[in-house]
Amino acid sequence: MASDVASRVTVEIDPRRYRDVLGHYPTGVALITAIDESGTPVGMIVGSFTSVSMDPPLIAYLPSKGSFAYSRISTASHFVINVLSAAQENLCRTFASRVDDKWSGVSWHSAPNGAPVLDEAVAWIECSVESVIEAGDHFIVLGRVVELAVVNPATPLLFFQGGYGRFTIGSLVAGAAPELASAIRMADALREDIQSLAEEMKAGCDLFGPVGSDLAYVGSATFPGLKRSSPALGSRTPLLAPLGEQYVCWGTPDEQMKWITRSGDTDPESQALKLERLEIARQRGWSMSRIARDEEIKFYDAVRQYTEEELLPARERVLREQIVAWSQLYEPVDVKEDETYSVHSIVVPIRCGDGDVVMSLRLVGLPDPTSGRDLLAIVDRLKEASALMSTKILSHVGSCS
Ligand SMILES: Cc1cc2nc3c(=O)[nH]c(=O)nc-3n(C[C@H](O)[C@H](O)[C@H](O)COP(=O)(O)O)c2cc1C
């Protein structure tokens, strides 16, 4: 009885409010295409495309009962869902409008059953019509997937609050530009210092600064004849375990856990091991990584893509995997004076007085192998240099931020 009454009560919803609230849910944008009865291509923009079932493979979209485009699409046995890329915003606007010739200048080819596939789409899914369900002033069209492919894995077009936009990664996006400007200013104040250190050590000498949740490569010095591969100045790497140990080991427990979980590590045992390593790094005041030549090239390529190309989840994943794969190269080594080591880098923090780490100083390109005795002497020298650099930053830049 109670449910009977409830079903008869119609709650009045203001259409504007309905649109406004629902518009806060972002959607992708797809162009549904087909060849109509007269053999002419037809297209309709929808935000209501969704996957429905894997077994059998079903998808759905919801055309308005009043849509002219849908009245033509519904005459075809097959249709294609074209997932639009952010670069196809203009095409989307054209197809959502009432202009006559929507296909002018659009390059497409036919899917196996004839419906148009846009050459520039992110992906396409060809379907046969499984069923059409009435739902208020719309239909729910269920399609059975018969063929599908990713053509162009670019950023998709998104629709939100009535406007178009694109996807950006939340987790690894570089922080605000002021942070980068500050890191560059500090690196600039230390230009001569890293140059003379590079010459003294006959090695490469680099500076890194934190920018958002990334580390930015902001200073570099070398000496003639040293062969080294390194990323371009200004490139960034995400700050996650094991990279940037000499930042994180001085940070709060919360920052340390974030650094570990960001690497995808959810195993309590391995997390505890990483926390132990951070404690060792903090007590020592320096960190070291060992050489991995082939891996290094792949890493720098991933860094370049992360920094210079469109920030896509797949690129972030490649770089993240690359960094995590390096974990064993960062295992703390108990350096013995009479043994030798293949050292890739030694890093010491540059701290603001006794406080926060504002930059890190990295030495690369040491002879391979390097004796333990030399290594310990180099560490001492780097610590001394970093203390001087910290004073210099304060006097040149005025503050450590
Ligand atoms: C981003 C976006 C999403 C849309 N989603 C849908 C949808 O899911 N269903 C629908 O019927 N119309 C949707 N439309 C509107 C149609 O694309 C089309 O403009 C409308 O149906 C009128 O055109 P027609 O009568 O010529 O088909 C959407 C429009 C835009 C811009």
The ligand as a Tripos MOL2 file, in Angstrom:
@<TRIPOS>MOLECULE
LIG
   31    33     1     0     0
SMALL
NO_CHARGES

@<TRIPOS>ATOM
      1 C1         28.1710   16.9860  -24.8930 C.3       1 LIG1
      2 C2         26.8260   16.6220  -25.4270 C.ar      1 LIG1
      3 C3         26.2030   15.4560  -25.0360 C.ar      1 LIG1
      4 C4         24.9560   15.0910  -25.5380 C.ar      1 LIG1
      5 N1         24.3840   13.9370  -25.1350 N.ar      1 LIG1
      6 C5         23.1970   13.5610  -25.6530 C.ar      1 LIG1
      7 C6         22.6060   12.3180  -25.2900 C.ar      1 LIG1
      8 O1         23.1660   11.5530  -24.5240 O.2       1 LIG1
      9 N2         21.4030   12.0040  -25.8450 N.ar      1 LIG1
     10 C7         20.7600   12.8360  -26.7170 C.ar      1 LIG1
     11 O2         19.6710   12.5300  -27.1740 O.2       1 LIG1
     12 N3         21.3300   14.0330  -27.0850 N.ar      1 LIG1
     13 C8         22.5000   14.4010  -26.5840 C.ar      1 LIG1
     14 N4         23.0730   15.5850  -26.9700 N.ar      1 LIG1
     15 C9         22.3560   16.4090  -27.9470 C.3       1 LIG1
     16 C10        22.5060   15.8540  -29.3440 C.3       1 LIG1
     17 O3         23.8340   15.7370  -29.7170 O.3       1 LIG1
     18 C11        21.8100   16.7150  -30.4190 C.3       1 LIG1
     19 O4         22.4180   17.9650  -30.4070 O.3       1 LIG1
     20 C12        20.3440   16.7970  -30.1930 C.3       1 LIG1
     21 O5         19.8470   15.5090  -30.1510 O.3       1 LIG1
     22 C13        19.6310   17.6090  -31.2910 C.3       1 LIG1
     23 O6         19.9600   17.2010  -32.5680 O.3       1 LIG1
     24 P1         18.9960   16.3680  -33.6190 P.3       1 LIG1
     25 O7         17.5570   16.5780  -33.3080 O.co2     1 LIG1
     26 O8         19.4420   16.9210  -34.9250 O.co2     1 LIG1
     27 O9         19.3760   14.9540  -33.4570 O.co2     1 LIG1
     28 C14        24.3100   15.9490  -26.4700 C.ar      1 LIG1
     29 C15        24.9380   17.1180  -26.8810 C.ar      1 LIG1
     30 C16        26.1770   17.4610  -26.3790 C.ar      1 LIG1
     31 C17        26.8170   18.7130  -26.8470 C.3       1 LIG1
@<TRIPOS>BOND
     1     1     2 1
     2     2     3 ar
     3     2    30 ar
     4     3     4 ar
     5     4     5 ar
     6     4    28 ar
     7     5     6 ar
     8     6     7 ar
     9     6    13 1
    10     7     8 2
    11     7     9 ar
    12     9    10 ar
    13    10    11 2
    14    10    12 ar
    15    12    13 ar
    16    13    14 ar
    17    14    15 1
    18    14    28 ar
    19    15    16 1
    20    16    17 1
    21    16    18 1
    22    18    19 1
    23    18    20 1
    24    20    21 1
    25    20    22 1
    26    22    23 1
    27    23    24 1
    28    24    25 2
    29    24    26 1
    30    24    27 1
    31    28    29 ar
    32    29    30 ar
    33    30    31 1
@<TRIPOS>SUBSTRUCTURE
     1 LIG1         1 GROUP 0 **** ****
